[in-house]
Amino acid sequence: MPAVTVVPADRLVIVDGEALLFDFSAPEGLHALQWDGETGHAEWTDGPNQPLTAADYDEQVAPYVTLWREEKTRREEEDARTAAARALPDAKAAKTAEVLSGYDAALAASLTMPVDSPTAQDVAVGAALFAVDDAEGLAFVRETHAARRDELLAAVAAAESVEAVRAVEVIYAV
């Protein structure tokens, strides 16, 4: 049998050290109920404390354990629904950031080849030189990467599950 503490005025039920606050019914005048797993007592506001024995458990303690378990289950189910509802938007936000970062990296790589880790200055100089040497080529590279970015973003937006979002492969031709 679990250890149980009940304090109706505080809407508190503790089972094996795990406290939950929720509305529940209790007998009029019950201040607190304490159960250590084997014995306990009920404290009354309008009368003397009453000892509880194993014979009292099913009638006086177990109903609070049942209420506590029902409330715990309700909360766990609600938390699971909330997590599931957040999972898809969170996955889409993360994948969108990955798509945009990939676009920036692909554009930088296209403008600065063969530099491994281009700086902002490298990208600016590369773009300027590319524009001077081959303005149409620069436009083509930008349009190609932008089209791929937009295709990936559309796939992310259209995804209806976390698995579908994860399946979107962020790859750019460089």
Phi, psi and omega in degrees: 000139182283160171282138186221138171230134180230129175228093185302320182298331179266000183059037188247130170228127178242127178235121181049043175085355180258114185268140172228138174254124179195163179282136177205163179267144177215158178300145177304131176088357178285115178276313180199157174229132179237132178220123185267006182110339179230320179218174178184199177203157176249130179257130184244142179285335185241025181187179182285156174298150180237129177290150177240137179243176179304328179293336180272348189303306186301323184272323189252338183249313184306324179300326178288325176296318178298314178300317179299314180297319178297317179294318179299315178297316180301315180294319179297319178294320178295318177298320179295319178296318179296316179297319179295321179293329180276337187301312183294311177299322179294317179297319179295320179296317180294317181291324177298317177298320179295319179297314182292320177295319177297321177298311179301317181294319180293318179295315179299317181295320180295329183271345188234010181307138009258025181294129182288315182232080185291143175271173177299324179293318177302317180295315180298315179294317179299318179295318180296314180295319179297316181298321180290315184284322188204078183300321179293323178295319177299315179298320180297314180299313180297315181295320179297312180293321180295321179296317178295317178302313182295324177297315179294317179298323178294321179295320178295314181298325183279344183298136182251004178211161177299320180299319179294323177295314180297332181286346178288114182270121181271094180228131176241142176281121179236000000 
